[in-house]
Protein backbone atom coordinates (compact mmCIF):
# COMPACT_ATOMS: atom_id res chain seq x y z
CA UNK A 1 0.00 0.00 0.00
CA UNK A 2 1.39 3.41 -1.00
CA UNK A 3 1.72 6.23 1.51
CA UNK A 4 -0.23 9.44 0.88
CA UNK A 5 1.69 12.11 -1.04
CA UNK A 6 1.40 14.58 1.85
CA UNK A 7 2.87 12.17 4.42
CA UNK A 8 5.86 13.61 6.26
CA UNK A 9 9.09 11.63 6.08
CA UNK A 10 10.02 10.04 9.37
CA UNK A 11 12.72 11.92 11.22
CA UNK A 12 15.79 9.90 11.95
CA UNK A 13 16.75 9.50 15.57
CA UNK A 14 19.27 12.05 16.85
CA UNK A 15 22.79 10.83 17.31
CA UNK A 16 25.40 13.15 18.83
CA UNK A 17 27.99 14.44 16.38
CA UNK A 18 31.62 13.53 16.62
CA UNK A 19 34.18 16.18 17.43
CA UNK A 20 35.39 15.87 13.84
CA UNK A 21 31.90 16.56 12.42
CA UNK A 22 31.54 19.68 14.56
CA UNK A 23 35.06 20.80 13.63
CA UNK A 24 34.38 20.44 9.90
CA UNK A 25 31.07 22.30 10.21
CA UNK A 26 32.59 25.17 12.20
CA UNK A 27 35.47 25.50 9.72
CA UNK A 28 33.01 25.55 6.80
CA UNK A 29 31.05 28.33 8.49
CA UNK A 30 34.18 30.18 9.67
CA UNK A 31 32.37 30.98 12.90
CA UNK A 32 35.25 30.99 15.39
CA UNK A 33 33.46 28.57 17.72
CA UNK A 34 35.72 26.10 19.50
CA UNK A 35 34.31 22.69 18.53
CA UNK A 36 35.62 20.99 21.69
CA UNK A 37 33.76 23.54 23.86
CA UNK A 38 30.55 22.92 21.93
CA UNK A 39 30.80 19.13 22.20
CA UNK A 40 31.79 19.25 25.89
CA UNK A 41 28.95 21.64 26.73
CA UNK A 42 26.21 19.47 25.25
CA UNK A 43 27.76 16.12 26.19
CA UNK A 44 27.73 17.24 29.84
CA UNK A 45 24.02 18.00 29.49
CA UNK A 46 23.09 14.77 27.75
CA UNK A 47 22.60 16.62 24.43
CA UNK A 48 19.62 18.48 25.85
CA UNK A 49 18.84 22.14 25.29
CA UNK A 50 18.55 24.68 28.10
CA UNK A 51 14.85 23.96 28.51
CA UNK A 52 15.51 20.23 28.97
CA UNK A 53 14.24 19.24 25.53
CA UNK A 54 16.34 16.68 23.66
CA UNK A 55 18.37 18.16 20.82
CA UNK A 56 17.15 17.35 17.32
CA UNK A 57 19.61 19.27 15.14
CA UNK A 58 23.14 19.99 16.36
CA UNK A 59 23.90 22.14 13.32
CA UNK A 60 21.09 24.48 14.34
CA UNK A 61 22.63 24.63 17.82
CA UNK A 62 25.97 25.66 16.28
CA UNK A 63 24.20 28.43 14.37
CA UNK A 64 22.60 29.59 17.62
CA UNK A 65 26.05 29.75 19.23
CA UNK A 66 27.19 31.85 16.26
CA UNK A 67 24.31 34.26 16.72
CA UNK A 68 24.90 34.63 20.45
CA UNK A 69 28.61 35.13 19.86
CA UNK A 70 27.85 37.99 17.44
CA UNK A 71 25.41 39.53 19.94
CA UNK A 72 28.00 39.34 22.74
CA UNK A 73 30.56 41.07 20.55
CA UNK A 74 28.14 43.91 19.77
CA UNK A 75 27.41 44.48 23.45
CA UNK A 76 31.08 44.66 24.39
CA UNK A 77 32.09 46.80 21.39
CA UNK A 78 30.54 49.98 22.83
CA UNK A 79 32.56 53.14 23.51
CA UNK A 80 35.27 52.94 26.13
CA UNK A 81 34.21 54.18 29.54
CA UNK A 82 35.18 57.80 30.09
CA UNK A 83 36.33 58.17 26.51
CA UNK A 84 34.35 61.38 26.00
CA UNK A 85 35.76 63.23 29.01
CA UNK A 86 37.69 66.40 28.33
CA UNK A 87 40.84 66.79 30.37
CA UNK A 88 42.45 70.25 30.50
MMTF fields as JSON, N, C-alpha, C and O atoms, coordinates in Angstrom:
{
  "mmtfVersion": "1.0.0",
  "mmtfProducer": "UNKNOWN",
  "numBonds": 351,
  "numAtoms": 352,
  "numGroups": 88,
  "numChains": 1,
  "numModels": 1,
  "chainsPerModel": [1],
  "groupsPerChain": [88],
  "chainIdList": ["A"],
  "bondAtomList": [4, 2, 8, 6, 12, 10, 16, 14, 20, 18, 24, 22, 28, 26, 32, 30, 36, 34, 40, 38, 44, 42, 48, 46, 52, 50, 56, 54, 60, 58, 64, 62, 68, 66, 72, 70, 76, 74, 80, 78, 84, 82, 88, 86, 92, 90, 96, 94, 100, 98, 104, 102, 108, 106, 112, 110, 116, 114, 120, 118, 124, 122, 128, 126, 132, 130, 136, 134, 140, 138, 144, 142, 148, 146, 152, 150, 156, 154, 160, 158, 164, 162, 168, 166, 172, 170, 176, 174, 180, 178, 184, 182, 188, 186, 192, 190, 196, 194, 200, 198, 204, 202, 208, 206, 212, 210, 216, 214, 220, 218, 224, 222, 228, 226, 232, 230, 236, 234, 240, 238, 244, 242, 248, 246, 252, 250, 256, 254, 260, 258, 264, 262, 268, 266, 272, 270, 276, 274, 280, 278, 284, 282, 288, 286, 292, 290, 296, 294, 300, 298, 304, 302, 308, 306, 312, 310, 316, 314, 320, 318, 324, 322, 328, 326, 332, 330, 336, 334, 340, 338, 344, 342, 348, 346],
  "bondOrderList": [1, 1, 1, 1, 1, 1, 1, 1, 1, 1, 1, 1, 1, 1, 1, 1, 1, 1, 1, 1, 1, 1, 1, 1, 1, 1, 1, 1, 1, 1, 1, 1, 1, 1, 1, 1, 1, 1, 1, 1, 1, 1, 1, 1, 1, 1, 1, 1, 1, 1, 1, 1, 1, 1, 1, 1, 1, 1, 1, 1, 1, 1, 1, 1, 1, 1, 1, 1, 1, 1, 1, 1, 1, 1, 1, 1, 1, 1, 1, 1, 1, 1, 1, 1, 1, 1, 1],
  "groupList": [{"groupName": "UNK", "atomNameList": ["N", "CA", "C", "O"], "elementList": ["N", "C", "C", "O"], "formalChargeList": [0, 0, 0, 0], "bondAtomList": [1, 0, 2, 1, 3, 2], "bondOrderList": [1, 1, 2], "singleLetterCode": "X", "chemCompType": "L-PEPTIDE LINKING"}],
  "groupTypeList": [0, 0, 0, 0, 0, 0, 0, 0, 0, 0, 0, 0, 0, 0, 0, 0, 0, 0, 0, 0, 0, 0, 0, 0, 0, 0, 0, 0, 0, 0, 0, 0, 0, 0, 0, 0, 0, 0, 0, 0, 0, 0, 0, 0, 0, 0, 0, 0, 0, 0, 0, 0, 0, 0, 0, 0, 0, 0, 0, 0, 0, 0, 0, 0, 0, 0, 0, 0, 0, 0, 0, 0, 0, 0, 0, 0, 0, 0, 0, 0, 0, 0, 0, 0, 0, 0, 0, 0],
  "groupIdList": [1, 2, 3, 4, 5, 6, 7, 8, 9, 10, 11, 12, 13, 14, 15, 16, 17, 18, 19, 20, 21, 22, 23, 24, 25, 26, 27, 28, 29, 30, 31, 32, 33, 34, 35, 36, 37, 38, 39, 40, 41, 42, 43, 44, 45, 46, 47, 48, 49, 50, 51, 52, 53, 54, 55, 56, 57, 58, 59, 60, 61, 62, 63, 64, 65, 66, 67, 68, 69, 70, 71, 72, 73, 74, 75, 76, 77, 78, 79, 80, 81, 82, 83, 84, 85, 86, 87, 88],
  "secStructList": [7, 7, 7, 7, 6, 6, 7, 7, 7, 7, 7, 7, 7, 7, 7, 7, 7, 7, 2, 2, 2, 2, 2, 2, 2, 2, 2, 2, 2, 6, 7, 7, 7, 7, 2, 2, 2, 2, 2, 2, 2, 2, 2, 2, 6, 6, 6, 5, 7, 6, 6, 1, 7, 5, 7, 1, 7, 2, 2, 2, 2, 2, 2, 2, 2, 2, 2, 2, 2, 2, 2, 2, 2, 2, 2, 2, 6, 1, 7, 7, 6, 6, 6, 6, 7, 7, 7, 7],
  "xCoordList": [0.841, 0.0, 0.884, 1.806, 0.609, 1.388, 0.986, -0.171, 1.995, 1.723, 1.146, 1.443, 0.316, -0.229, 0.895, 1.944, 0.673, 1.691, 2.059, 3.179, 1.128, 1.402, 1.982, 2.133, 2.303, 2.865, 4.272, 5.078, 4.547, 5.862, 6.855, 6.52, 8.079, 9.09, 9.42, 9.418, 9.699, 10.018, 11.388, 12.344, 11.46, 12.721, 13.607, 13.16, 14.86, 15.788, 16.101, 16.031, 16.44, 16.749, 18.053, 19.009, 18.083, 19.27, 20.428, 20.273, 21.577, 22.792, 23.807, 23.999, 24.453, 25.398, 26.5, 26.957, 26.922, 27.99, 29.337, 29.523, 30.25, 31.623, 32.304, 31.833, 33.4, 34.181, 34.618, 34.643, 34.959, 35.39, 34.258, 34.498, 33.037, 31.903, 31.681, 31.464, 31.737, 31.539, 32.681, 32.454, 33.898, 35.061, 34.909, 35.115, 34.553, 34.382, 33.292, 33.463, 32.179, 31.066, 31.47, 31.143, 32.171, 32.593, 33.611, 33.589, 34.497, 35.469, 34.748, 35.061, 33.785, 33.013, 32.327, 32.28, 31.797, 31.049, 31.952, 31.503, 33.21, 34.176, 33.598, 33.609, 33.092, 32.367, 33.196, 32.723, 34.405, 35.252, 34.853, 35.436, 33.882, 33.463, 34.48, 34.949, 34.814, 35.724, 34.914, 34.108, 35.112, 34.312, 34.35, 33.329, 35.511, 35.617, 34.715, 34.092, 34.638, 33.756, 32.296, 31.532, 31.921, 30.546, 30.192, 29.163, 31.056, 30.804, 30.781, 29.895, 31.743, 31.79, 30.544, 29.988, 30.113, 28.949, 27.708, 27.029, 27.425, 26.209, 26.359, 25.381, 27.548, 27.76, 27.508, 26.932, 27.937, 27.73, 26.252, 25.852, 25.45, 24.016, 23.174, 21.954, 23.823, 23.092, 22.473, 21.447, 23.088, 22.603, 21.173, 20.34, 20.914, 19.621, 19.831, 20.904, 18.792, 18.838, 18.596, 18.309, 18.712, 18.554, 17.209, 17.113, 16.178, 14.847, 14.599, 13.479, 15.628, 15.512, 15.017, 14.907, 14.72, 14.24, 15.436, 16.486, 15.265, 16.341, 16.657, 15.755, 17.937, 18.373, 17.944, 17.979, 17.536, 17.146, 18.121, 18.301, 18.754, 19.612, 20.821, 20.709, 21.965, 23.144, 23.667, 24.27, 23.448, 23.902, 23.143, 23.717, 21.866, 21.089, 21.624, 21.646, 22.052, 22.628, 23.937, 24.208, 24.742, 25.974, 25.619, 26.257, 24.604, 24.204, 23.696, 23.903, 23.036, 22.597, 23.803, 23.812, 24.816, 26.049, 26.673, 27.168, 26.65, 27.189, 26.447, 27.061, 25.139, 24.307, 24.575, 24.717, 24.644, 24.901, 26.301, 26.516, 27.231, 28.61, 28.652, 29.329, 27.923, 27.855, 27.203, 27.68, 26.114, 25.414, 26.318, 26.327, 27.078, 27.996, 29.062, 29.435, 29.543, 30.565, 30.002, 30.693, 28.752, 28.138, 27.994, 28.232, 27.604, 27.41, 28.719, 28.738, 29.801, 31.083, 31.864, 32.925, 31.368, 32.091, 31.673, 31.998, 30.969, 30.544, 31.731, 32.87, 31.46, 32.556, 33.241, 32.616, 34.511, 35.27, 34.737, 34.354, 34.714, 34.214, 35.084, 36.311, 34.44, 35.177, 35.892, 36.689, 35.641, 36.333, 35.962, 36.71, 34.808, 34.355, 34.749, 34.453, 35.395, 35.757, 36.837, 37.769, 36.689, 37.686, 38.602, 38.132, 39.874, 40.838, 41.673, 42.289, 41.692, 42.449, 43.8, 44.57],
  "yCoordList": [-1.183, 0.0, 1.243, 1.35, 2.178, 3.41, 4.401, 4.469, 5.182, 6.227, 7.439, 7.668, 8.222, 9.437, 10.4, 10.421, 11.191, 12.108, 13.177, 13.687, 13.521, 14.576, 14.038, 14.79, 12.756, 12.171, 12.72, 12.82, 13.072, 13.609, 12.459, 11.391, 12.683, 11.633, 11.492, 12.471, 10.272, 10.042, 10.622, 10.435, 11.325, 11.922, 10.827, 9.964, 10.884, 9.903, 10.269, 11.436, 9.288, 9.496, 10.286, 10.048, 11.223, 12.049, 11.206, 10.382, 11.425, 10.825, 11.956, 12.731, 12.056, 13.147, 13.161, 12.106, 14.353, 14.442, 14.103, 14.182, 13.732, 13.529, 14.896, 15.868, 14.947, 16.182, 16.573, 17.755, 15.587, 15.866, 16.496, 17.436, 15.992, 16.561, 18.022, 18.872, 18.305, 19.681, 20.564, 21.703, 20.046, 20.803, 21.167, 22.319, 20.197, 20.442, 21.483, 22.388, 21.363, 22.299, 23.716, 24.68, 23.846, 25.169, 25.796, 27.006, 24.984, 25.496, 25.957, 27.018, 25.169, 25.549, 26.89, 27.715, 27.107, 28.327, 29.47, 30.611, 29.17, 30.176, 31.006, 32.236, 30.303, 30.98, 31.254, 31.955, 30.73, 30.986, 30.239, 30.468, 29.361, 28.569, 27.45, 26.837, 27.193, 26.101, 24.806, 24.621, 23.914, 22.689, 21.865, 21.313, 21.776, 20.994, 21.58, 20.828, 22.909, 23.545, 23.194, 22.899, 23.231, 22.918, 21.481, 21.227, 20.548, 19.127, 18.881, 18.186, 19.441, 19.25, 19.805, 19.177, 20.982, 21.636, 20.747, 20.499, 20.274, 19.473, 18.038, 17.443, 17.478, 16.122, 16.105, 15.152, 17.154, 17.237, 17.359, 17.039, 17.814, 18.001, 16.915, 17.043, 15.863, 14.773, 15.162, 14.607, 16.115, 16.615, 17.12, 16.885, 17.823, 18.484, 19.987, 20.497, 20.682, 22.136, 22.715, 21.978, 24.036, 24.68, 24.397, 24.346, 24.214, 23.964, 22.479, 22.089, 21.659, 20.234, 19.372, 18.155, 19.978, 19.236, 18.606, 19.233, 17.375, 16.679, 17.393, 17.829, 17.504, 18.157, 17.328, 16.098, 18.028, 17.352, 17.657, 16.842, 18.839, 19.273, 20.018, 21.188, 19.356, 19.99, 21.123, 22.062, 21.057, 22.144, 23.432, 24.52, 23.306, 24.479, 25.047, 26.263, 24.176, 24.634, 25.389, 26.381, 24.939, 25.66, 27.049, 28.034, 27.13, 28.434, 29.354, 30.566, 28.79, 29.586, 30.115, 31.274, 29.284, 29.745, 30.889, 31.854, 30.783, 31.854, 33.157, 34.205, 33.079, 34.259, 34.899, 36.118, 34.092, 34.625, 35.218, 36.212, 34.618, 35.132, 36.514, 37.416, 36.676, 37.988, 39.012, 40.142, 38.624, 39.53, 39.955, 41.125, 39.018, 39.337, 40.327, 41.231, 40.16, 41.074, 42.481, 43.46, 42.591, 43.907, 44.62, 45.824, 43.878, 44.483, 44.976, 46.002, 44.276, 44.66, 45.627, 46.103, 45.926, 46.799, 48.258, 49.075, 48.6, 49.98, 50.884, 50.422, 52.196, 53.135, 52.851, 52.368, 53.15, 52.942, 53.868, 55.005, 53.384, 54.181, 55.407, 55.311, 56.563, 57.797, 58.319, 59.251, 57.763, 58.17, 59.556, 60.158, 60.081, 61.384, 62.511, 63.673, 62.203, 63.229, 64.146, 63.702, 65.415, 66.397, 66.666, 66.99, 66.538, 66.789, 67.993, 67.999, 69.025, 70.247, 70.24, 71.187],
  "zCoordList": [0.0, 0.0, 0.0, 0.809, -0.898, -1.003, 0.076, 0.492, 0.523, 1.509, 0.796, -0.377, 1.496, 0.879, 0.498, 1.141, -0.542, -1.043, -0.018, -0.035, 0.875, 1.847, 3.159, 4.121, 3.202, 4.424, 4.658, 3.733, 5.91, 6.259, 6.379, 6.892, 5.902, 6.079, 7.561, 8.308, 7.967, 9.371, 9.674, 8.921, 10.787, 11.224, 11.79, 12.546, 11.409, 11.954, 13.396, 13.781, 14.166, 15.573, 15.706, 14.967, 16.647, 16.853, 17.357, 18.259, 16.767, 17.311, 17.449, 16.513, 18.599, 18.83, 17.775, 17.334, 17.375, 16.378, 16.996, 18.211, 16.153, 16.616, 16.671, 16.08, 17.381, 17.429, 16.02, 15.678, 15.212, 13.84, 13.021, 12.264, 13.164, 12.424, 12.805, 11.942, 14.103, 14.563, 14.066, 13.657, 14.102, 13.631, 12.161, 11.78, 11.341, 9.904, 9.674, 8.857, 10.386, 10.209, 10.623, 9.93, 11.737, 12.204, 11.252, 11.03, 10.693, 9.723, 8.46, 7.92, 7.986, 6.798, 7.003, 6.09, 8.194, 8.488, 8.948, 9.06, 9.212, 9.666, 10.809, 10.771, 11.829, 12.898, 14.148, 15.043, 14.238, 15.393, 16.651, 17.711, 16.56, 17.718, 17.93, 16.97, 19.182, 19.502, 19.55, 20.463, 18.592, 18.53, 19.817, 20.228, 20.451, 21.689, 22.779, 23.53, 22.876, 23.865, 23.59, 24.509, 22.314, 21.93, 22.306, 22.933, 21.916, 22.201, 23.705, 24.203, 24.432, 25.885, 26.566, 27.466, 26.131, 26.729, 26.632, 27.629, 25.423, 25.245, 25.74, 26.191, 25.665, 26.193, 27.699, 28.224, 28.39, 29.84, 30.191, 31.31, 29.256, 29.485, 28.821, 28.716, 28.383, 27.746, 26.417, 26.022, 25.72, 24.434, 24.54, 23.665, 25.641, 25.848, 25.777, 26.099, 25.352, 25.285, 26.672, 27.616, 26.796, 28.104, 28.754, 29.981, 27.955, 28.511, 28.788, 29.117, 28.656, 28.966, 27.823, 27.97, 26.695, 25.526, 24.812, 24.666, 24.373, 23.662, 22.348, 21.632, 22.048, 20.821, 19.614, 19.642, 18.552, 17.318, 16.185, 15.28, 16.237, 15.137, 15.699, 16.064, 15.772, 16.361, 15.5, 16.02, 14.195, 13.323, 13.635, 13.598, 13.94, 14.338, 15.649, 15.837, 16.551, 17.822, 17.576, 18.252, 16.629, 16.284, 15.764, 16.135, 14.908, 14.369, 15.474, 15.415, 16.479, 17.624, 18.386, 18.801, 18.575, 19.234, 18.436, 19.018, 17.106, 16.263, 16.526, 16.728, 16.522, 16.719, 18.076, 18.174, 19.104, 20.448, 20.543, 21.236, 19.86, 19.859, 19.215, 19.709, 18.104, 17.441, 18.364, 18.471, 19.031, 19.941, 21.089, 21.469, 21.646, 22.742, 22.285, 23.033, 21.082, 20.555, 20.393, 20.673, 19.942, 19.767, 21.1, 21.196, 22.13, 23.448, 24.038, 24.718, 23.796, 24.387, 23.504, 23.909, 22.316, 21.394, 21.542, 20.68, 22.603, 22.834, 23.099, 23.163, 23.257, 23.512, 24.841, 25.785, 24.901, 26.135, 27.216, 26.938, 28.434, 29.543, 29.734, 29.773, 29.854, 30.094, 28.868, 28.979, 27.727, 26.512, 26.022, 25.251, 26.458, 25.997, 26.946, 26.669, 28.033, 29.015, 28.453, 27.782, 28.739, 28.331, 29.51, 30.6, 29.307, 30.369, 29.965, 28.899, 30.825, 30.505, 31.162, 31.002]
}
